[in-house]
Amino acid sequence: MSQKKSISSTDLLMIANQLIQDHDAYQEGMRATSVEERDGVLVFKGEYFLDSNGLPTEKTTAVFNMFKYLAHQLSPEFTLE
């Protein structure tokens, strides 16, 4: 039986965005705007800061790593309602 807490996506995004802002790797504009659950893993999405040609920038890597961090931190604790 799962020990995860059931939570709404809105409430989870509030928690996630607070974690982002409190993180040492936070950069201006980083924000999770949506979350879904796949096979028990929370997948966060948001702006990836691509350049004008649609290519990744240094900030893209930082955002990807932040969303990965959120998945590792929050997936063991929460499940979406």
N, C-alpha and C positions, 0 to 999 in steps of 0.2 A: 504494500500500500504506500502511495506517495505521501511524502511529508511536505510537499510544496504548497505554498499559499496561493489560492486562486485570486487573481487581481485583474482589474480592467486594463485595457491598453492605455487609456488616458492616465490612470494612476501610475502605471509602470513607466510610462514616458516621463512623468514628472520626476520619479526616482532616478531614472537613467540620466536625465539632463542635469540633475543635481550632481550626480557622480561625475559626469563629464566636466562640469564647471569646477569641481573640487580637485580634479586630477592635475598632476604636475605637467602633463603633456597637453593640457587644454590650450586651444588656439581660438582667437576671436572668430565667432560664427559657427563653431562646431555645435551641432544640435541633432539629436535623434528626432525624426518627425513621424516615424511609423515603426511598428513592431509586429511581427507574426511569429508563430511557433511552428517549428518543423521537427518532428520526431523528438519532442521534448527539449529542443534547443531554441532559445529566443533569438530571433534574427532582427537586428536593428538596422534601419535605413534612414538616410538623410542626404543632405547636400554633400557631394564628393569633391567639389572645387576643381573641376576639370578646366584646362585652358581653353582658349577660343577655338582650337582645333579638336576639342573633345579628348585630349590626351591628359593623362594623370600629371599632377604637379606634386611637389613636396608635401603640400597640405593634404592631398588625396591619400597618401600613405598614412599620414597621421590620423586621419578620420577613419580609415579602414581599421587601423590598429585599435582605435578607441571603441569602435563598434564590436570588434572581437573581444576586447576587454569586458565590455558590458555583457556579452553573451556568456563569458566564463564566470563573471561575478553573479549574474542574476538568474541564469538558467537553473542552477541547483536549488534556488530558493522560491522561485515563482513559476506559475503556469497561468496562461491567459484564461479568463472566464469564457 
